Amino acid sequence: MTHTVRAAAGEFLGSAGLAAVVIGSGIAAQRLSPDDVGLQLFENAFATALGLAVLILVFATVSGSHFNPVVTLVDITLHRRTWSTAAVYLPAQVLGCIAGAVLANVMFDTPAIAWSTTDRSTWPLLLSEVVATAGLVLLIFALVRTGRSHLAAPAVGAYIGAAYFFTSSTSFANPAITIGRMFSDTFAGIAPASALPFIAAQLLGAALGYAAVRVLFPVVVPAPAVARG
């Protein structure tokens, strides 16, 4: 029971931190570089990549640092974990991202809750979410299943930072952060009407990533033992 509470707290705080980093750095970028959208995106991506890597390191031993419903669902499916994990993790992730969005808004003196008006419903953006999420799932579970989980923090941070630029959607790749971003009418926001198609695309990407992992990494390789003196 104590472990479950700690894991839920880790997922809530990590997800809140992620949303605060994504949205807060987006607001800061808009204000620091009002006339240069490319620089805004770089600032947002750079802060997110670093912040995500730090959050993964902080909460890895508490909850596994999922912060993302598709990561939790694929982990359960791949490794035959109990579905009660999803009942604990998914609400914590969604509520954490909402809390982080509200926190970012308040820190930058904008309305605590302001529904985003940024439409992101075009097919190229949805395709980008499929690609971004599939790539994220493949990266994470390639590391997990080959005994290299210790590399997840820098690798996932680097991947998301790069995906800000190689996908037209700027790589949300996370249903919880998609919901959280609805609560901020700023650079990183997404209109509520666009959120459901985004989440559907992310779930499709997760399914494709899962299939790729099963084909490419069918056997779990244990992490190498650490030599002790």
C-alpha positions as CSV (number, residue, x, y, z in Angstrom):
1,M,0.0,0.0,0.0
2,T,2.8,2.4,0.9
3,H,4.6,1.7,-2.3
4,T,1.4,2.3,-4.3
5,V,0.9,5.7,-2.7
6,R,4.6,6.6,-3.3
7,A,4.3,5.6,-6.9
8,A,1.1,7.5,-7.4
9,A,2.7,10.6,-5.8
10,G,5.8,10.2,-8.0
11,E,3.7,10.0,-11.2
12,F,1.6,13.0,-10.1
13,L,4.6,15.2,-9.2
14,G,6.6,14.1,-12.3
15,S,3.7,14.8,-14.6
16,A,3.0,18.1,-13.0
17,G,6.7,19.0,-13.4
18,L,6.6,18.0,-17.0
19,A,3.6,20.1,-17.8
20,A,5.0,23.1,-15.9
21,V,8.3,22.8,-17.9
22,V,6.5,22.5,-21.2
23,I,4.0,25.2,-20.7
24,G,6.1,27.5,-18.6
25,S,9.0,27.5,-21.0
26,G,6.6,28.0,-23.9
27,I,5.2,31.2,-22.2
28,A,8.8,32.4,-21.4
29,A,9.9,31.8,-25.0
30,Q,6.9,33.8,-26.3
31,R,7.8,36.7,-24.1
32,L,11.6,36.5,-24.6
33,S,11.5,36.1,-28.4
34,P,8.1,37.7,-29.5
35,D,9.1,38.1,-33.1
36,D,10.9,34.9,-33.8
37,V,8.8,31.7,-33.7
38,G,11.7,29.5,-34.6
39,L,13.6,30.7,-31.6
40,Q,10.5,30.3,-29.4
41,L,10.3,26.7,-30.5
42,F,14.0,26.1,-29.8
43,E,13.8,27.6,-26.3
44,N,10.7,25.5,-25.6
45,A,12.3,22.3,-26.9
46,F,15.6,22.9,-25.1
47,A,14.0,23.5,-21.7
48,T,11.6,20.5,-22.2
49,A,14.5,18.1,-23.2
50,L,16.5,19.1,-20.1
51,G,13.6,19.2,-17.7
52,L,12.2,15.8,-18.8
53,A,15.6,14.2,-18.4
54,V,15.9,15.6,-14.8
55,L,12.4,14.5,-13.9
56,I,13.0,11.0,-15.1
57,L,16.2,10.8,-13.0
58,V,14.4,12.1,-9.9
59,F,11.4,9.8,-10.0
60,A,12.8,6.7,-11.7
61,T,13.2,4.7,-8.4
62,V,9.8,6.0,-7.1
63,S,7.4,5.1,-9.9
64,G,9.5,4.2,-12.9
65,S,9.0,7.8,-14.3
66,H,6.3,7.0,-16.8
67,F,4.5,10.4,-16.8
68,N,2.6,9.1,-19.8
69,P,-0.5,6.9,-20.1
70,V,0.8,5.2,-23.3
71,V,4.1,4.2,-21.6
72,T,2.1,2.7,-18.7
73,L,-0.3,0.8,-21.0
74,V,2.5,-0.6,-23.1
75,D,4.6,-1.5,-20.1
76,I,1.6,-3.5,-18.6
77,T,0.9,-5.2,-21.9
78,L,4.5,-6.1,-22.7
79,H,5.6,-7.2,-19.3
80,R,2.3,-8.7,-18.0
81,R,1.9,-6.4,-15.1
82,T,-1.3,-6.1,-13.2
83,W,-3.9,-3.7,-14.7
84,S,-4.4,-2.1,-11.3
85,T,-1.2,-0.2,-12.1
86,A,-3.1,1.7,-14.8
87,A,-5.9,2.5,-12.3
88,V,-3.3,4.2,-10.1
89,Y,-0.9,5.7,-12.7
90,L,-3.3,7.1,-15.3
91,P,-5.4,9.4,-13.1
92,A,-2.2,10.6,-11.4
93,Q,-0.6,11.4,-14.7
94,V,-3.7,13.3,-16.0
95,L,-4.3,15.2,-12.8
96,G,-0.6,16.0,-12.5
97,C,-0.4,17.5,-16.0
98,I,-3.5,19.6,-15.3
99,A,-2.0,20.8,-12.0
100,G,1.3,21.6,-13.8
101,A,-0.5,23.6,-16.5
102,V,-2.3,25.6,-13.9
103,L,0.9,26.2,-12.0
104,A,2.7,27.4,-15.1
105,N,-0.1,29.8,-15.9
106,V,0.0,31.3,-12.4
107,M,3.8,31.5,-12.3
108,F,3.6,33.7,-15.4
109,D,0.7,35.8,-14.2
110,T,-1.8,34.5,-16.7
111,P,-5.3,33.2,-15.8
112,A,-5.0,30.0,-13.8
113,I,-7.3,28.2,-16.3
114,A,-7.6,29.5,-19.8
115,W,-8.9,27.1,-22.5
116,S,-6.5,27.0,-25.4
117,T,-7.7,28.2,-28.8
118,T,-4.8,26.7,-30.7
119,D,-6.2,24.4,-33.4
120,R,-4.1,21.3,-34.1
121,S,-6.5,19.1,-36.0
122,T,-4.9,18.8,-39.4
123,W,-3.9,15.4,-40.8
124,P,-0.1,16.1,-41.0
125,L,-0.2,17.0,-37.2
126,L,-2.1,13.8,-36.4
127,L,0.4,11.7,-38.5
128,S,3.2,13.4,-36.6
129,E,1.7,12.3,-33.3
130,V,1.5,8.7,-34.6
131,V,5.2,8.8,-35.6
132,A,6.3,10.7,-32.4
133,T,4.5,8.3,-30.1
134,A,5.6,5.2,-31.9
135,G,9.2,6.3,-31.8
136,L,9.0,7.2,-28.1
137,V,7.6,3.8,-27.2
138,L,10.2,2.0,-29.3
139,L,13.0,4.0,-27.7
140,I,11.9,3.4,-24.1
141,F,11.2,-0.3,-24.4
142,A,14.3,-1.0,-26.5
143,L,16.3,0.3,-23.6
144,V,14.2,-1.5,-21.0
145,R,14.3,-4.9,-22.8
146,T,18.1,-4.7,-23.4
147,G,19.1,-3.9,-19.9
148,R,19.9,-0.2,-20.6
149,S,17.2,1.5,-18.6
150,H,19.8,3.7,-16.9
151,L,20.1,5.6,-20.2
152,A,16.4,6.4,-20.4
153,A,16.7,9.9,-18.9
154,P,19.1,11.4,-21.4
155,A,17.8,9.3,-24.3
156,V,14.1,10.3,-23.8
157,G,15.0,13.9,-23.2
158,A,17.1,14.0,-26.4
159,Y,14.4,12.3,-28.4
160,I,11.6,14.6,-27.3
161,G,13.9,17.7,-27.9
162,A,14.7,16.5,-31.4
163,A,11.0,15.5,-32.1
164,Y,10.0,19.1,-31.4
165,F,11.6,19.8,-34.8
166,F,11.3,16.7,-36.9
167,T,7.5,16.4,-36.3
168,S,5.1,19.1,-37.4
169,S,3.0,18.6,-34.2
170,T,6.1,19.3,-32.0
171,S,5.7,15.9,-30.5
172,F,3.2,15.8,-27.7
173,A,3.4,12.0,-27.7
174,N,1.5,11.8,-24.4
175,P,-2.3,11.8,-23.8
176,A,-1.9,13.3,-20.2
177,I,0.2,16.3,-21.4
178,T,-2.3,16.7,-24.3
179,I,-5.1,17.1,-21.7
180,G,-3.0,19.4,-19.5
181,R,-2.1,21.7,-22.5
182,M,-5.8,22.4,-23.0
183,F,-5.8,24.4,-19.8
184,S,-3.3,27.1,-21.1
185,D,-4.1,29.4,-24.0
186,T,-0.4,30.0,-24.7
187,F,2.3,28.9,-27.1
188,A,2.2,25.3,-26.0
189,G,-1.6,24.9,-25.8
190,I,-4.0,22.8,-27.7
191,A,-7.7,23.5,-28.3
192,P,-10.0,21.0,-26.6
193,A,-11.6,20.1,-29.9
194,S,-8.1,19.0,-31.2
195,A,-7.2,17.0,-28.1
196,L,-9.3,13.9,-28.7
197,P,-7.9,13.3,-32.3
198,F,-4.4,13.9,-30.9
199,I,-5.0,11.3,-28.2
200,A,-6.4,8.8,-30.8
201,A,-3.3,9.3,-32.9
202,Q,-1.0,8.8,-29.9
203,L,-2.8,5.5,-29.0
204,L,-2.3,4.4,-32.6
205,G,1.3,5.3,-32.4
206,A,1.7,3.4,-29.1
207,A,0.2,0.3,-30.7
208,L,2.7,0.5,-33.6
209,G,5.5,1.1,-31.2
210,Y,4.4,-1.9,-29.2
211,A,4.4,-4.1,-32.3
212,A,7.9,-2.9,-33.3
213,V,9.2,-3.7,-29.8
214,R,7.7,-7.2,-29.9
215,V,9.3,-7.9,-33.3
216,L,12.7,-6.3,-32.7
217,F,13.2,-7.1,-29.0
218,P,11.3,-10.3,-28.3
219,V,13.4,-11.3,-25.3
220,V,14.1,-9.3,-22.2
221,V,17.9,-9.1,-21.6
222,P,18.8,-8.5,-17.9
223,A,20.9,-5.5,-17.0
224,P,24.6,-6.4,-16.5
225,A,25.6,-7.0,-12.9
226,V,27.6,-4.2,-11.3
227,A,31.0,-5.3,-10.0
228,R,31.5,-4.7,-6.3
229,G,34.9,-4.3,-4.7
